[in-house]
Amino acid sequence: MSGAALGIEIVLVFFLALFLLHRYGDFKKQQRMVLFGTLLAWYLCFLIVFILPLDVSTTIYRQCILDHEDHGSGSTISPTNHTTPNATVAPTKRSGAAPCYRPWSYIPEGIMPVFWRVVYWTSQFLTWLLLPFMQSYARSGGFSITGKIKTALIENAIYYGTYLLIFGSLLIYVAVHPELHLSWYGLQTIGITAANTWGLFLLVLLLGYGLVEIPRSYWNASRHGHLLMKTYFKASKLMTEKADAEENLEDVMEEVRKVSESIKYNHPLRKCIDTVLRKCPIDYQEKMGRNMDDYEDFDDKQNSYPTEKSLVKLHKQVIYAVQRQNRTRVQWQILLQQAIHLEDVAKNETSVGRQFVHSFPSCEPVGWVGRYLYTPTVEWYWECLLKCWFYRLLSVVLTLFSVAVVWSECTFFSTRPVLSLFAVFIQLAERDYNYLYIEMACFVTIFFLCTCVYSTVFRIRVFNYYYLASHHQTDAYSLQFSGMLFCRLTPPLCLNFLGLIHMDSAISHQEKLQTAYTSIMGSMRVLSFIANGFYIYYPMLIVILCIATYFSLGTRCLNLLGFQQFMDDSDMTSDLIDEGKELIRRERRKRQRMEDGESRRREWKERYGNQREDLAARNRTSHEMKETNYSESSRERQAKYSRSGVRAERDCMELLQDAEPLDFNADSLTDDPLEAEPGRHAGGRYLSMSSSRSRIFDDV
């Protein structure tokens, strides 16, 4: 299994990142570079989270090897001397010393340092250089690649200039003070420390919110009444946002229509207008297409035309307005489904038959799971009885984890005695070299920390400027911004986790073997005030943040500033709940009318469809019999007449057809049109069907 676990996790993490990107992004419409950059950022961050437990177990195994060597075991042992996964070392002089077993996920020496360097520096290149540039590039309204690159460089000039100013000031400070001898390694460590310090500052804020909000969200999810009221509240706010998005789209489309009518087909900027029109919804494109008078030429002297700069701005507005309108429309349909489902749960809770009944049947066909496993009876027990208790139990477990994290964040610097709970668990497993338990404990701990932090990143919303929306409704700017946040938060989160389990000697001040991940970070002791001050005492602020989140101080402040938030003791919340309830009722009545109409149409088809088909079949049979009799009688009559009679009949037909207007511009004339073109209507062609008249409007 040497290295196999690393390869398996690399593949699994890639599919996890791809699944999340498919859920939030849109593979069909968004740019390939945007999707690739976001996928790479998420993938690298998830790799750090999943591979770090393997690094910890491998480091503990190597530490065991060094301990046996230091106590004079009589043989020199290296991590690569073992030939079997569970090979043991020679007995040591220490009484009762446990032998060193190689972990099942052992990674050969020399692989992890290279792996961490590639992952870390690639993620830092993404978060500080590439993704900010791609954000501006994707948000730009330029009509060419050159224009978008120019806009992105201008927008990021201040961003990059700030970093260059700080770096230049640091170099000048070192040059002025000759007593400071900083090598390239020292400058690299300072840069890494600065990036991790900024990330730790944001990490504590997000972690303090997630440690309280995640357990509370599951507890509130077990309360159907509370969840239904909150859904009504969301419906009211979302309908307001949806109406505002539609109104904004109407205004932007009106501006596009005016510009499109003013710029004619032969104007130099017409290509730009066509690019803008392709970004508009289909129905607006059809309306604007009907009102186009492209046969008119533009006049440079009489009319004033928009500039290319104004069209770039308009293009940017169109992209934003269309994205926002589509997002609110999809979110409204999803929220409507949730509200109807919660109302169905409330109705079925008092059901005597204990079978879950839906208000509206599902459009999707019932599979074998719904037919045999998830039956209406099983659904009733899960939705009305077991689900709430499951969420409450999960909330209690997550609360215990949150308390353990808060306690460990405040005491992880104490090594004698060891007060950090996670360090205690790891050290107890380290005595027996239970590597599977060590890896599972590390994975569960770091996964919970990442869930608290990353879920907050997915929940926060900054004035529709940054907003991660599921069901493929996240714009390119928000996707890349989330990738930047992940790359900046993951390294300090992993360092904080290593400090919680006392695997970072720069914080725990223990002479222990460093993990490969810590080795690429450099020694934090280069900046002692950071290692001994900020990294130890700043995480204690998480207690204050958890208390503020528990009492919803941030929600109350936003509510006072005019941003409506869900609060139980607010009159504004009650009004919005009533408004949302009425909106859901109206949508329910609308859907009920549609369902009734569909049922009546199905009933009408079932009742009269068979009769209509039988009548049509009888009509076809009688018609075929008549045609058969008529064809037989006509053949008999034709056999009776002579050749002269047929010729006389054709002469009469020619006399009648000469009265029709002939096309004398025909390509050829024949004496006997019926003989020349058998089966075609005799005589010359009508003027309306002539080839000369059909060419009159060929130039239009």
KEFIVO-669166 format. One record per residue (C-alpha): x, y, z. Coordinates in nm, 3 decimals. Layout:
N
     east    north       up
        X        Y        Z
...
// end
This chain:
700
     east    north       up
    0.000    0.000    0.000
    0.308    0.226   -0.011
    0.192    0.541   -0.193
   -0.135    0.379   -0.303
   -0.341    0.572   -0.046
   -0.192    0.898   -0.172
   -0.284    0.817   -0.532
   -0.638    0.707   -0.442
   -0.706    1.025   -0.244
   -0.569    1.242   -0.524
   -0.821    1.089   -0.766
   -1.115    1.100   -0.522
   -1.050    1.461   -0.427
   -1.049    1.559   -0.794
   -1.396    1.415   -0.846
   -1.518    1.584   -0.526
   -1.400    1.924   -0.652
   -1.549    1.853   -0.995
   -1.885    1.764   -0.839
   -1.898    2.086   -0.636
   -1.800    2.294   -0.937
   -2.074    2.127   -1.142
   -2.325    2.209   -0.868
   -2.239    2.578   -0.849
   -2.094    2.654   -1.192
   -2.226    2.609   -1.543
   -2.007    2.399   -1.770
   -2.204    2.492   -2.083
   -2.209    2.872   -2.058
   -1.911    2.984   -1.851
   -1.562    3.033   -1.989
   -1.327    2.737   -1.982
   -1.047    2.932   -1.815
   -1.279    3.042   -1.535
   -1.389    2.685   -1.471
   -1.032    2.555   -1.489
   -0.897    2.816   -1.246
   -1.176    2.758   -0.995
   -1.148    2.381   -1.023
   -0.771    2.394   -0.971
   -0.804    2.621   -0.665
   -1.071    2.404   -0.501
   -0.885    2.087   -0.590
   -0.556    2.200   -0.435
   -0.727    2.313   -0.114
   -0.917    1.986   -0.077
   -0.593    1.798   -0.142
   -0.427    1.969    0.152
   -0.718    1.876    0.378
   -0.731    1.510    0.273
   -0.356    1.440    0.248
   -0.250    1.608    0.574
   -0.364    1.312    0.796
   -0.137    1.084    0.594
    0.150    1.323    0.653
    0.079    1.317    1.029
    0.078    0.935    1.052
    0.395    0.909    0.845
    0.567    1.167    1.068
    0.466    0.978    1.384
    0.611    0.659    1.237
    0.941    0.830    1.157
    0.948    0.981    1.504
    0.912    0.630    1.644
    1.210    0.520    1.436
    1.421    0.808    1.568
    1.319    0.736    1.928
    1.430    0.376    1.897
    1.759    0.484    1.745
    1.822    0.738    2.023
    1.768    0.473    2.293
    2.027    0.241    2.137
    1.826   -0.042    1.992
    2.142   -0.198    1.853
    2.057   -0.147    1.488
    2.015    0.147    1.261
    1.662    0.166    1.131
    1.535    0.381    0.850
    1.179    0.416    0.727
    1.267    0.238    0.404
    1.425   -0.074    0.557
    1.096   -0.255    0.608
    0.986   -0.505    0.351
    0.641   -0.580    0.487
    0.368   -0.340    0.598
    0.370   -0.467    0.955
    0.739   -0.537    0.998
    0.870   -0.480    1.349
    1.199   -0.348    1.474
    1.438   -0.511    1.713
    1.353   -0.488    2.083
    1.476   -0.171    2.250
    1.640   -0.124    2.585
    1.333    0.056    2.715
    1.110   -0.171    2.913
    0.765   -0.194    2.769
    0.847    0.010    2.459
    0.606   -0.067    2.178
    0.758   -0.168    1.845
    0.728    0.060    1.541
    0.476   -0.063    1.289
    0.470    0.086    0.946
    0.131    0.250    0.875
   -0.083    0.110    0.599
   -0.074    0.448    0.424
    0.301    0.500    0.458
    0.440    0.746    0.203
    0.806    0.697    0.107
    1.050    0.961    0.221
    1.109    1.247   -0.021
    0.765    1.242   -0.185
    0.568    1.458    0.057
    0.805    1.763    0.062
    0.796    1.784   -0.317
    0.420    1.728   -0.320
    0.354    2.002   -0.062
    0.580    2.252   -0.240
    0.397    2.204   -0.569
    0.054    2.226   -0.406
    0.133    2.523   -0.182
    0.310    2.745   -0.434
    0.057    2.668   -0.706
   -0.227    2.769   -0.474
   -0.043    3.088   -0.375
    0.017    3.175   -0.740
   -0.353    3.128   -0.804
   -0.479    3.333   -0.511
   -0.240    3.629   -0.539
   -0.179    3.658   -0.914
   -0.386    3.452   -1.156
   -0.736    3.448   -1.002
   -0.753    3.827   -0.936
   -0.656    3.886   -1.298
   -0.912    3.631   -1.422
   -1.181    3.792   -1.207
   -1.140    4.124   -1.384
   -1.108    3.950   -1.720
   -1.433    3.754   -1.677
   -1.624    4.056   -1.546
   -1.500    4.286   -1.822
   -1.743    4.391   -2.091
   -1.480    4.415   -2.362
   -1.550    4.279   -2.709
   -1.202    4.138   -2.773
   -0.939    3.946   -2.582
   -0.703    4.243   -2.598
   -0.964    4.477   -2.455
   -1.044    4.241   -2.168
   -0.676    4.195   -2.084
   -0.625    4.572   -2.084
   -0.922    4.623   -1.852
   -0.800    4.350   -1.617
   -0.450    4.498   -1.597
   -0.586    4.846   -1.519
   -0.821    4.718   -1.248
   -0.544    4.513   -1.083
   -0.277    4.782   -1.106
   -0.351    4.908   -0.755
   -0.385    4.553   -0.627
   -0.044    4.446   -0.755
    0.113    4.785   -0.684
    0.034    4.750   -0.314
    0.225    4.422   -0.293
    0.521    4.565   -0.480
    0.526    4.866   -0.248
    0.529    4.646    0.063
    0.800    4.421   -0.081
    1.011    4.720   -0.186
    0.977    4.881    0.156
    1.092    4.557    0.316
    1.400    4.541    0.094
    1.487    4.904    0.170
    1.448    4.840    0.543
    1.684    4.543    0.527
    1.938    4.738    0.320
    1.939    5.034    0.561
    1.995    4.813    0.869
    2.315    4.614    0.810
    2.268    4.419    1.133
    1.980    4.236    0.968
    2.113    3.953    0.757
    1.814    3.805    0.582
    1.881    3.536    0.328
    1.646    3.417    0.056
    1.516    3.157    0.299
    1.438    3.430    0.554
    1.255    3.645    0.297
    1.059    3.342    0.183
    0.959    3.266    0.542
    0.852    3.626    0.598
    0.635    3.615    0.286
    0.474    3.288    0.392
    0.419    3.420    0.744
    0.254    3.737    0.612
    0.016    3.538    0.390
   -0.070    3.296    0.673
   -0.121    3.583    0.919
   -0.374    3.747    0.687
   -0.542    3.409    0.638
   -0.552    3.341    1.012
   -0.716    3.678    1.073
   -1.000    3.587    0.837
   -1.002    3.224    0.950
   -1.090    3.305    1.310
   -1.380    3.526    1.198
   -1.531    3.258    0.975
   -1.460    2.976    1.219
   -1.622    3.159    1.511
   -1.940    3.196    1.308
   -1.945    2.839    1.177
   -1.882    2.671    1.513
   -2.211    2.810    1.643
   -2.422    2.843    1.333
   -2.378    2.492    1.193
   -2.504    2.306    1.506
   -2.782    2.562    1.547
   -2.891    2.527    1.184
   -2.941    2.152    1.227
   -3.129    2.206    1.553
   -3.358    2.458    1.383
   -3.406    2.217    1.092
   -3.563    1.972    1.337
   -3.831    2.232    1.420
   -4.072    2.218    1.130
   -4.270    2.522    1.239
   -3.961    2.739    1.273
   -3.825    2.617    0.941
   -4.154    2.689    0.764
   -4.166    3.044    0.905
   -3.810    3.105    0.790
   -3.899    2.974    0.445
   -4.189    3.221    0.426
   -3.948    3.496    0.527
   -3.703    3.394    0.254
   -3.984    3.381    0.000
   -4.085    3.739    0.075
   -3.729    3.867    0.043
   -3.659    3.661   -0.268
   -3.973    3.785   -0.441
   -3.859    4.143   -0.379
   -3.518    4.061   -0.520
   -3.675    3.880   -0.814
   -3.897    4.176   -0.899
   -3.600    4.412   -0.870
   -3.391    4.187   -1.098
   -3.668    4.174   -1.359
   -3.713    4.550   -1.346
   -3.339    4.601   -1.382
   -3.334    4.365   -1.679
   -3.621    4.557   -1.842
   -3.433    4.885   -1.805
   -3.114    4.740   -1.948
   -3.300    4.580   -2.239
   -3.469    4.911   -2.315
   -3.131    5.077   -2.335
   -3.004    4.798   -2.558
   -3.306    4.842   -2.785
   -3.242    5.214   -2.826
   -2.876    5.160   -2.904
   -2.957    4.877   -3.144
   -3.206    5.092   -3.336
   -2.964    5.381   -3.361
   -2.670    5.176   -3.490
   -2.753    5.033   -3.833
   -2.617    4.730   -4.014
   -2.327    4.913   -4.185
   -2.206    5.101   -3.877
   -1.854    5.007   -3.758
   -1.985    4.930   -3.409
   -2.262    4.700   -3.532
   -2.054    4.392   -3.447
   -2.038    4.508   -3.087
   -2.416    4.546   -3.078
   -2.459    4.195   -3.219
   -2.235    4.062   -2.941
   -2.449    4.237   -2.680
   -2.768    4.104   -2.838
   -2.641    3.747   -2.820
   -2.613    3.786   -2.441
   -2.978    3.897   -2.411
   -3.263    3.651   -2.344
   -3.423    3.486   -2.647
   -3.757    3.664   -2.618
   -3.589    4.005   -2.608
   -3.377    3.915   -2.910
   -3.692    3.829   -3.106
   -3.862    4.157   -3.009
   -3.561    4.362   -3.112
   -3.524    4.166   -3.436
   -3.879    4.249   -3.544
   -3.821    4.622   -3.499
   -3.498    4.637   -3.698
   -3.488    4.847   -4.017
   -3.152    4.741   -4.149
   -3.213    4.879   -4.497
   -3.155    5.228   -4.356
   -2.800    5.361   -4.369
   -2.647    5.555   -4.083
   -2.568    5.924   -4.118
   -2.259    6.048   -3.936
   -2.363    6.413   -3.962
   -2.717    6.405   -3.824
   -2.720    6.139   -3.551
   -2.508    6.101   -3.237
   -2.388    5.745   -3.178
   -2.259    5.579   -2.861
   -1.888    5.522   -2.820
   -1.718    5.187   -2.786
   -1.648    5.263   -2.419
   -2.020    5.309   -2.350
   -2.096    4.984   -2.532
   -1.842    4.802   -2.315
   -2.021    4.935   -2.008
   -2.358    4.832   -2.153
   -2.224    4.484   -2.232
   -2.114    4.446   -1.871
   -2.457    4.557   -1.746
   -2.632    4.307   -1.974
   -2.420    4.017   -1.848
   -2.488    4.107   -1.486
   -2.862    4.171   -1.534
   -2.923    3.845   -1.722
   -2.725    3.643   -1.468
   -2.912    3.797   -1.176
   -3.254    3.746   -1.334
   -3.183    3.380   -1.413
   -3.051    3.320   -1.063
   -3.351    3.468   -0.886
   -3.591    3.281   -1.114
   -3.429    2.943   -1.043
   -3.401    3.016   -0.671
   -3.768    3.109   -0.657
   -3.869    2.774   -0.808
   -3.646    2.587   -0.561
   -3.775    2.783   -0.263
   -4.132    2.728   -0.377
   -4.073    2.352   -0.383
   -3.926    2.365   -0.032
   -4.219    2.564    0.105
   -4.477    2.330   -0.047
   -4.288    2.028    0.089
   -4.275    2.177    0.440
   -4.647    2.251    0.426
   -4.708    1.891    0.320
   -4.502    1.771    0.618
   -4.710    1.986    0.852
   -5.032    1.839    0.710
   -4.907    1.479    0.719
   -4.797    1.502    1.083
   -5.164    1.473    1.186
   -5.235    1.197    0.935
   -5.396    0.883    1.079
   -5.303    0.654    0.789
   -4.930    0.724    0.831
   -4.869    0.748    0.460
   -4.709    1.058    0.319
   -4.939    1.236    0.072
   -4.799    1.503   -0.158
   -5.005    1.801   -0.267
   -4.876    1.775   -0.622
   -4.752    1.454   -0.783
   -4.394    1.446   -0.897
   -4.327    1.490   -1.267
   -4.045    1.235   -1.259
   -4.133    0.865   -1.293
   -4.116    0.655   -0.979
   -3.804    0.437   -0.974
   -3.741    0.109   -0.800
   -3.621    0.294   -0.489
   -3.950    0.476   -0.449
   -4.147    0.166   -0.541
   -3.986   -0.083   -0.302
   -3.771    0.102   -0.045
   -3.885    0.462   -0.001
   -4.256    0.390    0.004
   -4.516    0.643    0.125
   -4.516    0.472    0.467
   -4.137    0.490    0.499
   -4.145    0.851    0.380
   -4.401    0.940    0.648
   -4.193    0.789    0.928
   -3.880    0.965    0.803
   -4.028    1.309    0.733
   -4.269    1.328    1.025
   -4.097    1.130    1.299
   -3.734    1.025    1.251
   -3.587    1.319    1.065
   -3.632    1.569    1.345
   -3.468    1.336    1.600
   -3.182    1.265    1.363
   -3.116    1.636    1.319
   -3.129    1.692    1.694
   -2.880    1.413    1.759
   -2.653    1.548    1.486
   -2.680    1.896    1.635
   -2.574    1.767    1.978
   -2.272    1.585    1.831
   -2.167    1.895    1.636
   -2.209    2.107    1.949
   -1.970    1.880    2.138
   -1.720    1.914    1.855
   -1.756    2.292    1.862
   -1.696    2.303    2.238
   -1.387    2.085    2.195
   -1.253    2.315    1.923
   -1.309    2.629    2.131
   -1.143    2.473    2.436
   -0.846    2.350    2.231
   -0.802    2.687    2.057
   -0.765    2.852    2.396
   -0.528    2.592    2.545
   -0.325    2.443    2.257
   -0.010    2.635    2.361
    0.004    2.445    2.693
    0.223    2.136    2.655
    0.270    2.050    3.026
    0.006    1.959    3.107
   -0.153    1.888    2.769
   -0.489    2.065    2.770
   -0.584    2.049    2.404
   -0.834    1.767    2.366
   -0.725    1.682    2.013
   -0.361    1.661    2.123
   -0.464    1.424    2.402
   -0.647    1.196    2.160
   -0.356    1.186    1.916
   -0.097    1.121    2.185
   -0.300    0.836    2.334
   -0.317    0.670    1.992
    0.051    0.744    1.933
    0.152    0.531    2.231
    0.009    0.219    2.070
    0.091    0.335    1.715
   -0.270    0.294    1.607
   -0.220    0.474    1.277
   -0.569    0.409    1.146
   -0.719    0.578    1.451
   -0.470    0.866    1.417
   -0.562    0.924    1.055
   -0.935    0.901    1.120
   -0.913    1.137    1.419
   -0.707    1.385    1.218
   -0.939    1.362    0.919
   -1.257    1.408    1.126
   -1.108    1.703    1.313
   -0.976    1.887    1.010
   -1.289    1.803    0.811
   -1.505    1.960    1.082
   -1.287    2.271    1.088
   -1.304    2.300    0.710
   -1.681    2.248    0.715
   -1.722    2.535    0.960
   -1.500    2.763    0.753
   -1.600    2.663    0.399
   -1.972    2.654    0.475
   -1.944    3.011    0.595
   -1.775    3.101    0.267
   -2.068    2.944    0.081
   -2.322    3.125    0.298
   -2.188    3.479    0.308
   -2.331    3.726    0.063
   -2.198    4.072   -0.013
   -2.471    4.285   -0.177
   -2.506    4.044   -0.472
   -2.142    4.127   -0.549
   -2.025    3.794   -0.415
   -2.282    3.517   -0.392
   -2.244    3.140   -0.434
   -2.574    2.998   -0.560
   -2.634    2.630   -0.628
   -2.801    2.473   -0.933
   -2.543    2.625   -1.174
   -2.638    2.985   -1.088
   -2.305    3.119   -0.958
   -2.138    3.380   -1.175
   -1.773    3.365   -1.279
   -1.663    3.641   -1.041
   -1.805    3.466   -0.733
   -1.655    3.131   -0.835
   -1.308    3.278   -0.863
   -1.347    3.479   -0.545
   -1.434    3.160   -0.357
   -1.124    2.995   -0.504
   -0.913    3.284   -0.376
   -1.064    3.256   -0.029
   -1.005    2.881   -0.017
   -0.640    2.919   -0.117
   -0.586    3.186    0.148
   -0.771    3.010    0.428
   -0.652    2.650    0.387
   -0.278    2.690    0.474
   -0.337    2.877    0.804
   -0.621    2.636    0.887
   -0.386    2.340    0.846
   -0.116    2.511    1.053
   -0.375    2.583    1.320
   -0.478    2.218    1.317
   -0.116    2.105    1.356
   -0.088    2.341    1.652
   -0.400    2.189    1.811
   -0.245    1.840    1.801
    0.103    1.970    1.903
    0.270    1.879    1.574
    0.406    2.232    1.511
    0.722    2.290    1.714
    0.719    2.664    1.641
    0.409    2.692    1.863
    0.437    2.396    2.101
    0.817    2.448    2.147
    0.881    2.073    2.153
    1.177    1.904    1.993
    0.984    1.670    1.771
    1.011    1.567    1.410
    0.832    1.815    1.185
    0.575    1.715    0.930
    0.660    1.763    0.566
    0.389    2.028    0.545
    0.547    2.232    0.826
    0.891    2.204    0.667
    0.785    2.397    0.354
    0.642    2.679    0.570
    0.981    2.757    0.721
    1.047    2.822    1.084
    0.811    3.082    1.228
    1.080    3.168    1.480
    1.227    3.407    1.225
    0.947    3.639    1.340
    0.920    3.562    1.708
    0.649    3.819    1.780
    0.428    3.638    1.525
    0.505    3.284    1.644
    0.495    3.361    2.018
    0.229    3.629    2.014
   -0.021    3.652    1.731
   -0.038    3.280    1.650
   -0.103    3.192    2.015
   -0.328    3.464    2.152
   -0.529    3.571    1.848
   -0.720    3.237    1.817
   -0.856    3.301    2.168
   -1.081    3.567    2.017
   -1.287    3.280    1.884
   -1.463    3.269    2.222
   -1.588    3.626    2.180
   -1.698    3.556    1.824
   -1.888    3.243    1.928
   -2.069    3.436    2.202
   -2.160    3.712    1.957
   -2.288    3.456    1.706
   -2.489    3.271    1.970
   -2.673    3.590    2.067
   -2.705    3.694    1.701
   -2.536    4.029    1.753
   -2.438    4.055    1.387
   -2.795    3.980    1.276
   -2.933    4.244    1.511
   -2.685    4.503    1.387
   -2.776    4.435    1.025
   -3.144    4.456    1.113
   -3.089    4.798    1.274
   -2.907    4.918    0.962
   -3.209    4.832    0.746
   -3.110    4.488    0.615
   -3.402    4.261    0.700
   -3.287    3.952    0.890
   -3.491    3.669    1.035
   -3.557    3.746    1.402
   -3.830    3.596    1.617
   -3.901    3.912    1.814
   -3.919    4.158    1.525
   -4.235    4.314    1.383
   -4.072    4.346    1.043
   -4.003    3.974    1.042
   -4.368    3.900    1.119
   -4.484    4.120    0.834
   -4.246    3.954    0.591
   -4.358    3.609    0.709
   -4.722    3.697    0.641
   -4.631    3.833    0.300
   -4.433    3.521    0.216
   -4.718    3.298    0.329
   -4.955    3.480    0.095
   -4.709    3.447   -0.192
   -4.682    3.072   -0.138
   -5.062    3.042   -0.124
   -5.093    3.228   -0.453
   -4.834    3.008   -0.620
   -5.003    2.700   -0.478
   -5.341    2.808   -0.622
   -5.177    2.876   -0.957
   -5.017    2.534   -0.961
   -5.343    2.373   -0.848
   -5.529    2.531   -1.141
   -5.265    2.398   -1.377
   -5.294    2.051   -1.226
   -5.675    2.062   -1.254
   -5.649    2.164   -1.618
   -5.409    1.881   -1.691
   -5.633    1.628   -1.516
   -5.939    1.746   -1.712
   -5.748    1.717   -2.038
   -5.635    1.366   -1.948
   -5.989    1.269   -1.849
   -6.130    1.413   -2.172
   -5.870    1.225   -2.374
   -5.937    0.899   -2.195
   -6.314    0.935   -2.231
   -6.339    1.056   -2.591
   -6.002    0.967   -2.734
   -6.096    0.605   -2.815
   -6.424    0.705   -2.979
   -6.244    0.962   -3.190
   -5.986    0.705   -3.300
   -6.257    0.450   -3.389
   -6.443    0.710   -3.594
   -6.126    0.809   -3.777
   -6.048    0.443   -3.852
   -6.399    0.386   -3.996
   -6.368    0.697   -4.211
   -6.030    0.583   -4.346
   -6.174    0.237   -4.429
   -6.476    0.375   -4.615
   -6.256    0.625   -4.800
   -6.020    0.350   -4.913
   -6.315    0.138   -5.033
   -6.453    0.432   -5.233
   -6.114    0.499   -5.391
   -6.080    0.132   -5.484
   -6.427    0.121   -5.649
   -6.365    0.451   -5.829
   -6.028    0.341   -5.967
   -6.176    0.013   -6.095
   -6.470    0.188   -6.267
   -6.242    0.449   -6.423
   -6.017    0.181   -6.570
   -6.325    0.011   -6.723
   -6.444    0.338   -6.877
   -6.101    0.411   -7.023
   -6.098    0.069   -7.191
   -6.428    0.147   -7.371
   -6.318    0.476   -7.532
   -6.105    0.494   -7.848
   -5.791    0.701   -7.924
   -5.992    0.965   -8.112
   -6.219    1.025   -7.817
   -5.920    1.092   -7.595
   -5.776    1.338   -7.848
   -6.107    1.528   -7.867
   -6.120    1.553   -7.490
   -5.769    1.695   -7.479
   -5.860    1.955   -7.746
   -6.148    2.072   -7.531
   -5.914    2.103   -7.235
   -5.671    2.317   -7.439
   -5.953    2.551   -7.544
   -6.049    2.602   -7.182
   -5.690    2.658   -7.071
   -5.618    2.921   -7.339
   -5.845    3.153   -7.148
   -5.590    3.161   -6.864
   -5.316    3.429   -6.874
   -4.999    3.276   -7.010
   -4.641    3.358   -6.921
   -4.478    3.448   -7.251
   -4.139    3.475   -7.082
   -4.125    3.099   -7.035
   -3.807    2.922   -7.134
   -3.978    2.706   -7.401
   -4.315    2.656   -7.564
   -4.454    2.331   -7.690
   -4.742    2.254   -7.921
   -4.883    1.998   -7.685
   -4.807    2.080   -7.322
   -4.975    1.767   -7.202
   -4.748    1.552   -7.415
   -4.440    1.754   -7.321
   -4.502    1.742   -6.944
   -4.734    1.454   -6.863
   -4.907    1.475   -6.530
   -4.861    1.853   -6.497
   -5.140    2.108   -6.523
   -5.174    2.199   -6.889
   -5.115    2.538   -7.040
   -4.863    2.812   -6.964
   -4.748    2.910   -6.614
   -4.924    3.176   -6.415
   -4.752    3.512   -6.386
   -4.727    3.478   -6.010
   -4.530    3.157   -6.055
   -4.302    3.273   -6.336
   -3.927    3.271   -6.293
   -3.886    3.628   -6.421
   -4.119    3.779   -6.164
   -3.959    3.582   -5.882
   -3.625    3.753   -5.951
   -3.757    4.107   -5.898
   -3.684    4.108   -5.519
   -3.370    3.899   -5.534
   -3.151    4.198   -5.441
   -3.348    4.280   -5.121
// end
